[in-house]
Amino acid sequence: MYFSVAGIKGMFLANKKIDNQVKTFITYNKGRDWRLLQAPDTDLRGDPVHCLLPYCSLHLHLKVSENPYTSGIIASKDTAPSIIVASGNIGSELSDTDISMFVSSDAGNTWRQIFEEEHSVLYLDQGGVLVAMKHTSLPIRHLWLSFDEGRSWSKYSFTSIPLFVDGVLGEPGEETLIMTVFGHFSHRSEWQLVKVDYKSIFDRRCAEEDYRPWQLHSQGEACIMGAKRIYKKRKSERKCMQGKYAGAMESEPCVCTEADFDCDYGYERHSNGQCLPAFWFNPSSLSKDCSLGQSYLNSTGYRKVVSNNCTDGVREQYTAKPQKCPGKAPRGLRIVTADGKLTAEQGHNVTLMVQLEEGDVQRTLIQVDFGDGIAVSYVNLSSTEDGIKHVYQNVGIFRVTVQVDNSLGSDSAVLYLHVTCPLEHVHLSLPFVTTKNKEVNATAVLWPSQVGTLTYVWWYGNNTEPLITLEGSISFRFTSEGMNTITVQVSAGNAILQDTKTIAVYEEFRSLRLSFSPNLDDYNPDIPEWRRDIGRVIKKSLVEATGVPGQHILVAVLPGLPTTAELFVLPYQDPAGENKRSADDLEQISELLIHKLNQNSVHFELKPGVQVLVHAAHLTAAPLVDLTPTHSGSAMLMLLSVVFVGLAVFVIYKFKRKIPGINVYAQMQNEKEQEMISPVSHSESRPNVPQTELRRPGQLIDEKVESQLIGK
């Protein structure tokens, strides 16, 4: 906390904490030199005060009131530059106890104790009259006046009835001798204003012979801020009204000495009084923006205190001098982005800044290679002050290099810039169903596919900790049966997107490829939402045609044309683990489904008048063979063998489908749907049956399907 003394340029009081003790210091040259306050020689009763510097001194409270109706605990006035009134204490540190009032009439050189308790002090008659009023919560009727700068005080009554004082206000004006006291006669009474006019105390105005000269000084040193200043002060024995303040009588500049100079930027004052470079400062850096043939101001380590008016003396010795710029090789080259980041966005401007610690900047060739096949050159560093703008058309990590050359040497710097593209969608692709303890592949498909450096965070199964990779696909195994959720989060710059899918895991299941009547292809837009809806319709048709509970059926319509689907038969069990279907149950359900499909019993209405049949997909015939004469006999024999084997397989397959006791199914292949979902859906490869429906127990088949039902 500090206090600026009114009327004296460069004079401050400040409280500083040293070794956990708060002490008050004073300066007369804007903080260049500080010293402790000398305590008064005697107290209020005239007894000597034993206080030896630096172990004991005077300490002041420097708080200034922001309320114009109440006085602070320190005060000074422009028209009374030598008078300072403050509250404080004498001792080794500032204290909130044993507070007294002190006054200085010589600008802080010496101090006198005036009250043993805190008082509010008001300046009247341009400081020629001091009015003091006690700080108390009790009603008062007296105040104190001093006409000799606080050396003596007279007691006056300002009201016949004691008043609870709320504040004191002096009327504005250069010759004011009127003050207003406001408060309450009791806690319940209205606000009272008491106007006190001191004009009757004076019988005349002050004349020239009523004043004496007073020279501002600091412990005898008359040169303050490079000048000697002599003020007019009214003689203490003359009781006359000052009126308009005359100001300083005269001001004379002083010869500059070392005391008029402070340490320049980057320099510190050492114990011997010299200003030497700080450990972090390199004096040669002052010429870093300098070019050969030019000049710069070379600091001597000193600078004159601001507003100091001294002349001659050591001024020339301590003032910075022009010096020719030396030729320097480039050193300390750096290249950074304008925002300090190491990332940029594809197709947008990125601003690069070239910084050089030192070197001949006006005669320097700068070459910048952006790392994408484009490079630019500049003739000097000043041409890059606004930054170098560039647009990257591709994503990736680019090596930006800059080289600076002049006649004395060269320097280079590198920046690795990550150019990214905003990630819009993430689609997790994985099988609908898998076997327990069998390796499963999951792939995160991105849109757009090239977005820059990515981080993938995978959550699957019952793992409490994620798996973090830099690749967009992983493999893992599930050790427990049931429905499992897999989530992938993709971090691209400041954006994080995710997708979640559910996969059914069982030790045994059956799968069958489904095909449809050709009219379905006419209405297939090949979008995820349509496939998901058609999957639910197909499942409903299968349940209605076979009576198999929906918990055992999972239908996934595959992308592409012609329209196909994968039918999964699952061994659903209730959460308690009971009523789990055996392999024989799955085979019987599969046979029932195939039977109904072969009988064309599964169909659904796509729209009014459009019926779609669902049936098991047939095996395709072997490819046609080119029987040209150029083939050799052995080759012909081999081709005929392949044809016969294909026909045999076809006949067995057709015959096998008509035998009721033989099961036909195909294990699900770990095919991944490498397709990006539309912006509307983030769950394209999720099974077409909602997860809630798969988990709902429902009514299971109570008895095994009998062979009689299969034969129908």
Protein Blocks (a to p, Z undefined) as FASTA:
>chain_A
ZZddehiahiacddddeehiacddddfegolaccdddddfbdfkopacddddfkbccddd
fbdcfbfkbccfbdcdfklmmbccddddedjbdcfehiacdddfegomaccdfbfbdcdd
ddeehhlaccdddddfbdcfbdcddfegolaccdddfbfbdcddfbdcddedjkbcbdcd
dddfbfkbccddddddfklmpgbdcdfklpccddddeehiabgghiacddddddfklccd
ebjaebjfbdcdddddfklpccdehiacdfkopacddfkbcfklmmmmpcehiacdddeh
iacdehiabeehjlmmmpccdddddddddehiacddfkopabdcehiacddddddfbdcf
klcccdddehnopacddfbfklmmnopadddfbgcddddddddddfkbccdddddddddd
ddfbdcddddfbdcehiacddddddddfbebjadddddehjbfbdcddfbfbdcdddfbe
cjddddddddehjbccdddddddddfbdcdddddddfklmmmmgopaklmmmmmmmmmmm
mmmmnopafklpccdddedjdddddddddddddfkopaiacfklmmmmmmmmmmmmmnop
accdfbghiacddddddddddddddddfkbcfklmmmmmmmmmmmmmmmmmmmmmmmpmk
bccddddddddddddddfkbcclmgcfbdfklmmpnbjadfbdcdfklmmZZ
